[in-house]
Amino acid sequence: MDNLELGLIGNCSISALVDPQARIVWSCMPRFDADPVFCALLRNAQDGRGAFAIELQNFARAEQRYLRNTAILVTTLYDQTGGVVEITDFAPRFSQYGRTFCPMMIVRRVRPLSGSPVIRIRLEPAHDYGAGVPALTFGSNHIRYVSPQLVLRLTTDASITAVLEQTPFVIERDVTLMIGPDEIVPEAPGEIGQRFFGETRNYWQDWVRFLGIPFEWQEAVIRAAITVKLAAFDDTGAMVAAMTTSLPEAPDSERNWDYRYCWLRDSYFVVAALNRLSVTRTMERYLHYIVNIAANMRGGRLQPVYGIRGHTDLEESIVSSLPGYLGMGPVRIGNAAYRQVQNDVYGSAILAATHMFFDERLDRPGNEGLFRRLEALGEMARAVYCQPDAGVWELRNAVRIHTFSSVMCWVACDRLARIAARLGLNDRAHYWRGHADVIHRAVCENAWDAKQQSFVESFGGKELDASLLLLHELGFLAADDPRFAGTVAAVERQLKRGDFVFRYTQKDDFGEPQTAFIICTFWYIDALAALGRREEARALFDTLLACRNSLGLLSEDIDPANRRLWGNFPQTYSMVGLINSAMRLSKSWEEVF
């Protein structure tokens, strides 16, 4: 786990991270943001509690892969005497009785392939963030793990005694282990496990079949698409930033944050990726989550981040019962960013919702009623575009007028003008175009540094940050505007370290940043493509692809010196960046055929 060599399984209700030896080391139930049932990822390496392991005696090596075009993970363990065992992990997801069946359940199928492998099943769930151990009851084919907030049931055709006492045994036949809700399973575990496996495999392969993908880098895009899909919480449509909390952005940096929530700043990039992939159902559910957030905003203001149920209170605290990833605490739950003022959120919400007015594929297109609700966000953007805030990077003790926040306020007014024109509301289109022009002028007058020939990160400032790479993407500047080329050149000079782009390089509350934020390098790639530097962009894109872990996944950050992955995992923002850049850079199908 020292380089985030982890695989993700899930079903859009729950998820789990599996290490290279098939240990489930992280899983929150019954939702992404709940108390982790398995939390070994944030324990010391010598402390195996909080894991679901299938250990092979005399272990020699392991191989791991995804079943093609699925979220089903296959781990093959080899012992020193020729014994081989295969472990197939998945969370069931398929259509049943006219609706999607995605229970709070993980299925593990263990199959001996050769020799006489000896395994030990070690199932040790926890509660209260690793502080508590569940009470046990058991029957002839099940074990119940009883915690104050949740009761889990393991149903299996393995020996209950072997599981309870963690006794090693020779595995001579297939074994199925299903851990999920405290409900009686009406079929034999092997039969239901086989059926769930087949249905889940078919679901994912059918889902992939209808993706819109580029000609090049198809395997990488498909894996990224599945990963982004797994970050969607079906019940509300929310998209979490990552499945984990407190994986540090850099070693011993204390930049440890809980990312199991939904950031509005991510919404445009996620929606754009889903749109390009033709994943319209997930996109539409996410859009309606955002619209519902906007309809219920408190005091006329949007928060930067919300819970996956749409809840607003994400009070941050430190958990003392877990030492942290590789012992690098603290472990935080909640995120104090929900209290911050970030003025870019109004533009982010409107920009995402704009798709509802222009995409004819959606079941529930935008109408005048929705437009009127979005206008309330636009009025907020108009009012705050020149007010200081914490900025897109959520600086905790540095408030100023951030250029990106002001640009996103321009985006809010600009897109409202376009939506109004689409709806034939010419007076409102004129109204919002006028406000967009005012904000555009203000940004150009206050955030342009003639000496550097670049826009800067705050009004009257001198520093740069990577969000300036988005000035063309957001439509604020044309690609051939010399100010855009100048800004990209300045970012290259100040923020690029080797092949990677930092968010910013100046000291913040925790000192100087040590790692690069992966999405920023994708933004740089897109900016190069917009400037016509396509071959440079393609070469750098291939470099980033090579930085994924062995299963094709990316975290939030990367060390530019040794290319080690850091930060919460897998990071939706990073996977979305991969998708969007691949779509831009790939040769077209027509060019090849």
N, C-alpha and C positions, 0 to 999 in steps of 0.2 A: 504493500500500500504506500510505499515511500515515493511513488511517482504517480499516484492516482490511477494505478492500473486496476480499474474497477469497471464492471459491467452493470448496466441499468436494465431492470425488468420492471414492468408495471402494466396497468390497465386503465389509467385515467381516473382511478379512485384511490389506489395506493401505489407505492413503488418500493423497490428494494435495490441496494447496491451489493454486488457479489464480487468478492476478491478472486485472484487468479487460482486459488485452491478451493474454490466453490464454497467459501464461507459467506453467508449473508451477514454483513457487518453494519448495515444501516437500513432501517425500515420504520416508518411512522404509521401508526394505525389508530383510528380508522380513516385518517386523512393525511395528506402531505405535511400539514403543519402540526400534527398531533405529537404527543409524547412518543419518543422512539421505543418501539418494542425491542429492536436490535440496535445497539449503540456502540458496538465494539470499535467502530471507526474513530471514536473520540476517547477511547481508553488507551492505556499503555499497551505496548505490543505484548508484554508478558502476561497481561490480564485478559484472558479469553472470554470473560463474561459478556453477556449481551450479544451473543452471536448464535447463528444456526449453522453448525459445521458438520460436514460429512468427511471425516478424516480417514485417510488411507494409511495403514501401517506400512512401514518401510518405504515411505514416499520418496520418489526419485525426481519426478518432473510433472508438469501439467501443460495442457494446451486448452485454449479457450476461443470460442467463436460464437457468432450469432447464426442461428438457422437462417438461411438466405431470405432476405426481405421480410423479416419478422422481428418481434421483440422477445424471442425465445432464445435463451442463452444456454450453450452446451459447453460443459467443462469436462475434459478427459484427464483422469489422474492415472499415472503410471507408478508402479512400485519397483523395487530393485530386483525382483525375481520374475518379472514377466507378467505380473497381474495388472489388469487394466479395468478401470471402472469409469462409466460415463454418467454424468449428472446433468439432467435437463431441467432448467428452471424457467418458470413463467408465472404470470398472473392471468387467470382466465379472462378473455374478452371475446364475445361473439354475440350474434343476434339470436334471441330465443323468445318465443311467444310475442313477437312483434315489437320487442324492445331490446336494447343492448344489455347484456348480462355481464357485469363487471364487478364481482363481489370482492369483499375484503379478504382475499385469499391468495396464498402463494402455493404453487404445486411444485414439488421436487420429485423427479423420477430418477431412480438410481438403477443402473443396468450394468451387470458384469459383462465385460467383453472378452477377456481371456485370462488364463491362469486361475489362481485361487486367491483373489484379493480379499484382504481383511479390512473391514471398515469399522469405525466407531461413530455413532450418531450423537452429536452433542448439541442439544437444543436448550438454550439458556436465555429465555427472554427476560426483560427487565421492565421496570416502570419508574415513574418519577425521575426521568433522565438518569437512569442507571442506579439510583439510590436504593430501589426496592427490588425484591425478588418475589415473583408471584407464588401464591400457594398452589398446591397440586392436588387434583383428584384424578382418578383414572377408571377406565372400564376395560372391557376385553379388547377393544380396538381403538381406543382413544385416550388422550390425556387432556385434562382441562388445566389451563394456567389462569389463575384467578387473581386479578389485580383490582384495586379500588375503582378504576374507571373503565376497565375493559376485561372481558373474559375471552380467552382464545382457546380453540380446540384443535388439537392435532388428531387427525384421523389417518390411520396407516395400516398397512398389512405387514409391517415389520413387527418384530417382537416388542411388545410394550415394556417388558422387563429390560430388554437391551437398551431401549431408549431412556427409561427412567434411571437405570444404573450406569448408563454410558459404557456398556460392556462391548468390547470388540467381538465381531463375529465374521465368519466367512460368508460372503454374499454369493449365493448360488443361483438366485433368481431375481427378477426385477422386483424392486421395492418402490412403493409410492407413499409419499408423505404430503399431506395437505394440511396447512395451518391457516385457520381463518376464524369465522364467527362461531360462537358456541351453539351450533346447530347440528342435529343428527344428519349424517350423510346417508341417503337411502340406498346407495349402491355399493358394491365392493370397491375399495379404494383403487385397485388396479384398473378396473373397468371405467370408473368415472374419470380417473386420471388420464387414461388413454383417450376417452371421448373429449375431455376438455382440451387436451393437447391438440387433437386433430381439428377441432372447431376453432381454437385460437390461432393455430398455424394458418388455416384457411382465411380467417378474418384478416390477418395482417397481410398476407399475400394478395388478397383481393383489394385491400386498401391501397397497397403500393401500386397495383396495376393501373389505378386511375390517377396517379400523380402526374402532374406536369413537370417534367424534368428536362435538364439540358442534355445535349448530346455527349458532352465531356463530363468527367467526374461523376458519373451516375451513381456508383456505389457509395461515394462519400455523401452525395446529396440525399440519397435514400436513407442512409443511416441517420443523417442529421434530421430529416423529416420525421422519421419514427421517434427520435429523441424529443423533438419539439412537441409532437403529438402526445407523448407520455407526460409532458409538463402541463397539459390541459386537465383541469379538474372538471370532469363531466357535469357534475351536479349544478355548478353555477356558471361554467364557461371560463373561469379565471385561468390565467397562465402563470405558474410560479417561475421566479427567476432562476431557482435551482432547487434541488431536492434536499440540500443539506444546510446545516448551520455551522458556522465557526471554523470552517477550513480556512486557515490564514492566507491572506493575499501574498505574504512573504514570510520566510522563517522568522519566528520570534518577534513579529512585528506588532502583535496585538490588534492587527487589522482583521478581526474575527467578527463576522456579522451573520445574522440569521437571514437567509435569502428565500425562505419558504413562503414568500408572499408575492403579491402582484404589484409591480411598479408601473405607473402610467407612462413613464418615459420610454419604456420598452415597447409600448403598444404599436406605434407606427411601424417599427421594424418587424415585429412579429406578424402584424396584419399583412405587410407587404410580402413577407416570405410565404405565408399561407395562401395569399392570393396568387402568387407566381406558381405555387405548387398545385393550385386548383383544389386546395383543401377547404372548400367553401363552407361546409357544415361547421367545422371547428372554428373557422374564422368568424362566422356569423354568431356563434354562441359567445365567443370572446367579445365581439363588438357589443352585444347586448349586455354583457357583464359591465363593460365600460359605460354604456348609456345609463344603466341602472345606478351605477356609482354617481354619475353626473346628476341624475334626477334626485338623488338623496343627499347631496352635499350639504354639510353643516355650515351655517353662517355664510353661505355664498362662496365658500372657499373649498377647493379640492386639496386633498392630501397628496403627497408624492407616492404613497404606498398604502395598499389596503390588504386585508386578509382575504383568503380565498372564498370566504362566505360573504364577502363584501363588508365585513365588519371593520370598524375604524380604530379601535383601541388595540395597539400592538406594543403595549408597555414592555420596555426592555429591562432584562435582569440578567445576572450572571449565575450560572449553575456551578455549585461547588463540588457536585458529586462526579463530574467528569473532568479529567485532566486536560482533554483536548487532543487534537490530531497530532500524533508524534510527541505528545506531552506539551504542545504549544497552546496553552490556554490564553485567554479565558474562553469558556463556552457561554455564548449568549443565546437567550431566547427572547423573541420580540425584536422590534427594531425602532429605535427612537427617532428615526428619520420621519416617521409618520407625523411628528410634531413640527417638522421644519416647514418653512415657507420656501417653496420652489415654484417660481412663476412660470416655468416652462410647461407645467402640467395642463394648463388650459389649451395650449396649442396641441399638445400630445393627444388629448382626448378628442378634440375636434378633428385633427388630422386622421386619426384612426376611423372616426365615425364617418368621414367624408366618403369612404368606400360604399357606405350604405345608400348613397344617393347616385352613384355612378356605375355600380356593378349590377347588371341585369340578372345575374344568376341567383341572387339572394331571394329567399322566400319572403322576407319582410323588408322591402326596400324603405329607405328614408322618405319621409313625407313632411308636409309643412309643420305638423305638430312637433316632430322631432327637431326640425330646424329651429323652431321657436325656443325649445329647451336649450339647444346648443348656443343660442344667442346670449343666454345668461352667462355662459362660459366666456363668450367673446367680450362681453361687457367687463368681466373681471380682467381679461387679458388687456383690454384697452386701458383699464385703470392702473395696472401694475407694471406695465412694460418698462418703466424707468424707475422702478423701486428696487432697492437691494434685496437679495435673497441668498439662500445657501448654495444655489447653483446646482447643475445637473450632477456634480460629483459629491454633493451632500457634505460639503465642508462644515464641520460642527462649530468652529469658532472663527469663521471668516465670512462676513456678510458684505456683499458689494453688488453693484449692478452688473450682472453677468450677461455677456453678449448673447450667449446661446439662449438664455431665458427670454431676452428681448426679441430675438429672432423668432422664437416659438410663439411669442405673443403676436408678432407679425403674421406667422403662419395661421393662427386662429382667425384673424380678421380676413386674411387672403382667402382661406378656404371657405369661410362663411360667405364671402362675396361670390365665389364660384358656385356654391350650393344655391344661393339665392337666384343667381342667373339661371341655373338649371331648372329651378322651380318656377321661373317666370316672375319672380318678385323683384322687379327692376329697382324699386326705391330702396329696398334693403341691400341689393347688390351695390348700389351707388354709396349707400351709407358705410358699408363695411370696406369697400374699396378705398374710400377716403381715409378711414382710420388706418388701414394697412399702409397707405402711402406715407402717412405721418410717422408711423413707427419705423418704416424703412429709412426715411430721411434721418431720423434720430440715431439709428444704429450706424449709418454711414458717416454721420458727423462726429459721433462720440466714441466709436469703437475702431476707427481706422487710424493706424499709425503710419504716417507718411514716411518716417525714417526707416521703419522696417519693411515698408510696402506690404503691409499685412493687417488684417483685422486682429484684434487682441481679445483676451478672454473677458475683460471687463471694461466698462466705460472709463476712459482716461488712463487705463493701465498700460503695462509694458509686456506682461507675461502672455504666453499662449497656452491654449489647451486644445485637446484633440477634437472637441465638438465643432471647432471651426472648419474641420474637413467636410462638414455636412452642409455648408452654405449653398452648394450647388444641388445636392440631393434634395434639399427642402424647397428649392426653387427661389431662394433669396438672391442668388447670383447666377448668371448664365455661365456655362462652361468656358466660353471664350472671353469672359470678362477678365481683364488682366489682374484685377484685384483677387480673383479666385486663384489664379496661378501663383500670384505673389504670396498669398496666405499658405498655400500648400508648400511652397518653397521654404517659408519661414518655419512651418511645422517640421519639415525635414531637418532643418538646421538645429532646432531647439529640442524637439521631442523624440526624434528617432535615435534609437540605440541599437546598432547593428541592423537586424532585419525588422525590429519591432518598434511600435509607436507607444509612448507612454501617454496617459491621460493628461498629466502635467508633470513638471519636474521640480517645482518649488516646494519648500518645506510646508507641511501641514501639521495637524495636531499630533501626528505620530512620527514626524521627521520627514526625511526625503524618501519618496517612493523608490522601491527596489525592483519592482516587477512591472511588466507592461500589461495593460488591460487588453485582452485579445481582440475584442470587438473594434478597438481603435485602429488596429492594423488592417482589419477588413475595411474600415472606413477609408483608410489611406489607399488601399488597393482600388476601391471604387473611385476615389478622386483621381488616381492615376489614369484609370480607364477613361474617365470623363475628359481628361486633358489630352487624350490621344496617346498616352504612354502605355499602350496596351501590352506590349511584350514585357515591360518591367512589371506590370500588374500581374500578368500570368505567372511569371517566374516567382514572384513573392507569394502568390496564392499557393503554388506548389510547395513552397517552403513551409507555409502554415499548415497545409495538409499533412506534411511529414511530422508535425509536432503533436498530432492527435495521439491518444494512447492506442494500444494495439487493437482496440475494438472500435476505433473511429470516433471517440468522444473527446470533447474539450472542456476544460474548466474555465474559470474566469480570467486567470492571470498566467503569465509565463515569465520565467527568468531568462532574460536575453543572453546571458552568458552560457548557461548549460541547457537551456530549453526545457527545463523541468516545469511541470504544470503545478500551479498553486491556485488557491481560492476555491469557492464553492463549486460543486460538481453534481452532474454535468450542468454547465451554464447555458441556459436557453439563449441568452444574448449572443454567445459565441457561435452556437449552432445555427442561429438565424443569420449571423454575419456570413458564415460559410455558404449557406443557401443563396443569399442575395448576391454575393460576389460570383459564385459559380454561374448563376443565371446571366449575369452581365458579361462574363468573360468567355463563356463557351462558344465554340463555333456552332453555327446553326445546323440543323439537320440538312437543310438544303445545300449548305457549303460542302457537306461530306458526301451526300448522295447525288 
